[in-house]
Amino acid sequence: MYREEVLSAARSAMAELSLSITDLAIIEEAERLGIPDETSPILREETFGGGRKTGMVVRDRLDGPVLYLIGAPEEVIARADDADAGLQEALDVETAKGRRVIAVAHRTLARTEPGQSADDLEQHLTLDGLIAIEDPPRPGVRETITRMARAGIRTIMVTGDHPRTAAAIAGEVGIAVTRGDQDMLSRRIFPAACHQVRQELPVLPARGPGDRSGEWSR
């Protein structure tokens, strides 16, 4: 049942035009499990991009507005009151396998709250859980990178994934990533250090939708 509850919350957190690869994977699994589509009206939404690594939707329910937050686990977990060490352990395990992981949380709002700032609303959330998605590199990518390296061409991977996910995928396709590289991948120091590290890092974090060559493409 827990799995269904997390997927149901994830569907509620989706905006009306959620068509990313990640969204479609969640919708497909929810439909497979017979989880109905979310039909309650959206009062407000804040989308990914512009520095946001999460998406927020406020839905109008009969018993009051409900806020849903979905996206980067570190961002969602930081806003939840009930996160524990076991959750971080699960995140570490899944990202080390190269899986894309997102977190989902929610909070019931007072009728007067939806007009407040997103920063004020996205606090004291209840964590619904994590969703791990398998998205392996496409066939032939490793061989192509090997051929380019032999030709003297350096490959840089730009990704919006969690640093550990990015490092695992990079390793699968033959891009060496050190522990120091993973630390530098944190977007908390990027792009401030961009001018120093862009010439050195094998993997770079995407700064927004415009910084990806096709969303989540590998």
N, C-alpha and C positions, 0 to 999 in steps of 0.2 A: 504493500500500500504506500509506503514511503516514496517509492520511485514515482508512482502516479501523482502524488501530491506535489513533488518537486516539478514535474513536467507541467502539471496544471498551472502552477504559479508562474512558470516560465512563459506559458502561452498568454497568461493574463498580463505579463510584463511587456508583451510585444505591441508595438505601434501598429496602426491599421495597414501600413504599407511595409511590413517587415519582410523583406525578400532576400536577405543575405543568406549565404550558404549555411551559416550556423543556425539561423532561424528556420530554414527549410528542413534541416536535419531534425530539429526539435519537433516541428510540426509533424513530420513523417512518423517519428517514434510515438508521439502522442496519439496520432490517428490509429497507429497499429495497436495501441493499448486501449483504444475505445474512449479516449479522453475527449470530451466535447469541446468545441471551439468556444472562446470567450465572446460573449455577446453584450456585456454591459457597456454603456457609453463611456467614452474617454473624455474626462474633464480637462486633462492637461497632460502634456508629454514633453520630455527633454531627451533629445536624441544624442547618439554617439557623435564624436567629432568636436573640433574646437577645444581640444584639451580634455574632453570628457572621455573616460574609458567605460562608462556605464550608460544605460538607457533607463529613463524613469517614466512610468505611466501612472496616472491617477484615474481610477475607474469609479463611476457612480454606482454604488450598490444600495440596495434598499435599506440596509442598516448603517449606511454612512460611506463616505469616500474611502477607498483603499489605495494606498500607494504601493507600487511594485518597482523594485530596482533590480536590474540584471546587468551582468557584464564582468569586468575584470575582478577575480576573486579578492585580490588585496584591497580593492576599493570598496566592494560590498561588505566584506568581513569587517573592515574598519568602522563601518556604520551600524553594525549589528551589536546588540547587547548580549547575545547568547552564544557567541563563538567560543569554541574551546580548542584545546591542544590537539584533540583527535581530528578536528577539521583541517588544521594545518598539515597534519601528518598525511591525511588523505590527499590533500592538494599536492604535497611533495611527491607522493607515490604516482599519481596520475600524470603530472607534468614530466616526471622523469621518464615516463614511457612514451613521451612525445605526443600526448593527447592534449587537445585544446580543452581547457576547463573554464567554465563560467559559473558564477554564483548567482543565486536568486534570493531576495529577501522582500519582506512586505511590512506595512504598518497601517492600521486603521486610523483614519484622520477624523478630527472634528469637522463639522460642516463649514466652519469658518477658516480652516487651514489651507485649502488648496491654492489660495492666492499668495501664500508666503513664498519666500525665496527657496530655490531648490536645496541650497545648503542647509537651511533650517528644517525643511521637510525630511531630508534624507538622513535622519538621525534616529537612534533608539529603535532600529529595525529588528524584526524577528527573522532569523535566517531560515529559509526553506531548505537549502542544501546546495550541493554542487552537481553540475552536469559535465561529464567528460565525453568528448567526441573524438572518435578515431578518424584522422584525416592524413593518411600516409602520403609520402612523396609519390609523384607520378612515376610510372615505369620509365627507366632510361635516364632519369635525372642524374644519378650518381655517375653513370658512365659518361654523360655529357660534360659534367664538371671535371672529371678526370682528364678527358681529352683537352679541355680548355686549359687546365693547369699545365699540361705537357706543352701546350703552345705558348705558355707564358702569360695567360690571361687569368687574372685574379677574380674570383667570384665573391660577391657580397650579397647576402640575403637580407632583405628588408621585410620585417614581419610585425604584426600587431599581437603576436602570441606572448604568453607568459615567458620570461627569460629561460626557465628550465625546459619548457616545451620547445622553445626556439633552439636551445643548445642540443636537445635530443634529436630533433629533426635535422639540424645541421650535421650532426655526427653521422646520421643515416645516409646522407648524400655526399659525405666525404669532405665537409668543411670543418676543420679543426677549431674547437672553441674551448678556451681555458676557463678556469674558475674566475679569473680576473675579468675575462671578457663578459661572463655572465653578470658580474657585479656592475659592470659599466652599462649593461643593457637596460638597467633600471631607468625608466623614464623620469625618475625624480632628479637625475643629473643630466638628462638629455631634454632639450637641445643645448643647454648651457655649455656643455663640454663638446658640442658637436664639432666645432672647428678644430679641436685637438684630437678627437678619436676617429673621425670619419676615415682618415687615411690608414688607421690601424686595425679597427674591429672587422672581423669577418661577418658579423651579423649586426644589423642596425634595427632599432625599433621604429616602426612607422609612427609618424607624428600626427597622422589623421588620415581620413579617407583618400585625400589627394596624394598621399605619399605611398600608396600601394599600387602595384601594377596588377590590378584585378584583385578584388577583396579575397584575402586568405589564399591567394594562389601560391602554389609551391612547385 
